[in-house]
Each structure stands twice: as structure tokens, then as C-alpha cells.
């Protein structure tokens, strides 16, 4: 039995935006950590781009964290979601509510 991927989050300033890089699983046990980091990034002003390229799983609590981040940010985008995460974003309607890009560079260029 394998253990879930521990959530790791880093934030960096890049081209005037806060890039929040997420690695691992966003679930009930870890969503508050993401919510806190997204609030911090939104408070820094400027666009917030969430890099989901290393996110292996997201559940409804993770979706809620992303939507809260989107509500607090001046501009907000998601980038690099893999097929499984992208499918969840589409099924939950997030893909219609939030700007989603293939890469962080694409998201930065659009902001």
C-alpha cells in the first residue's frame, strides 16, 4: 500500500507575479496549507499563478482552496495541470471559472 504524496508548496516572485508551485496531493489533510499560501501570495499584490504540474491529486477541499485563492487575488491563473487534475477541474466547473494555461510561462504571458 503506497502512502499519498505529501503536499509541498513553494512561492516565488517571477515577472511581477507570485508563482505558487504545488507538489503532491491536495486533499482534506492538506488543503488549509494551500489556502494559507494562496492568501499570502494574493496579499503580495499582482497576479497569482498556481503551478499544478507536480500535483498528483486534488479533491473537493483542494478545489475550494483554489477558488478561495482566486477570489482573493487581483488576477489568478492555474498552469500545468496533468490529465487527472485537469479532469477534476473540468468536472467541477473550475475550468470555466478560472483561467487555465498549459505552462507557467503561458500564464505569465497572459497576465
N, C-alpha and C positions, 0 to 999 in steps of 0.2 A: 504494500500500500504506500503510495507516494504522498508526501506532505504538500500542501499548497505552497505556491511560490510566495515568499514573504514580500510584502509591498515595500518598495524603496522609492523615495521621491527626492529629486534634486531640483533646485530652481536656479536658473542663471539668467542674467540680463544679456540679451542679444538683439542688436539693431533696434534698441529702444523698447523692446518688448520683454516681458517676463516669460521665459520658456520653462514650463513645469514638465519635467521628464519623469514618467511613471514606469516602473518595472515591477512585474509580479501581478498579484491578484488584488482587485478592488472588490471587497465584499463587506459583509456586516461587521467583521472583526477589524477592518482597516479603513473604512470609508471616512471616519472622522479625521484621520491623519491627512487624507487628501483634502477634505473640506477646509481644514486649518491652513494648509499650504496654499490653496487657491485663494482664500481670503487675504492672506499675506501678499500674494502676487497682485491681486486686484488693488490692494491699498497702495502699492508702489506706483500706481497710475500707469497709463499706457496699455497697449494690448497684452492679453494673456493668451499664450499658445500652449496647449496641453499635448505633449508628445506621447502618444499611446503605442508607439512602435514596439515597445518591450512589455506591454500589458498583455498578460495571457488570459485574463478572465475579468469580467465585470458583471455584477448583479444589480438588482434594483437600488440598493443602497449606494452603489457606485454611480449609477445614473443620477440619483438625487444629488450627490456631491458635485457632479459636473454641472447640473442645472443650477445649483446654488452659486457655483463659481461664475457661470455665465451671467447670472442676474447681477452679481456684484462688480463684474469687470466692465471697464469702459468699452473694450472690444474683446471678443473671446472667440477662439477657434480651436478645433481639435485637429490633430495631424497623425498620420502614420498608423491608423488602426488596422490591425490584422483582420483576417476574414471573420473569425469568431466574434471579436469585439465589434467589428463593423456591422455584423448581422444583428447583434443586440441593439446597437444604436439605431438601426433602421427599423427593427420591430417595435421599439418603444417610442418612435417618433422623434427622437433626438436629432436624427439626421435632417429632419425638416426644420427643426428649431435652431440648430447650431451649425455654423459654418465648419465643414469638414474638408480637409485637404490631404493629399497623398503624402506630403512631406512637410517638415517644419519650414524648410525654405519656401515652399509654396504658400504656406500660411503667412509667413512673414512678408512675402512679396504682396499678398492680398491686403495686408493690414496697412 
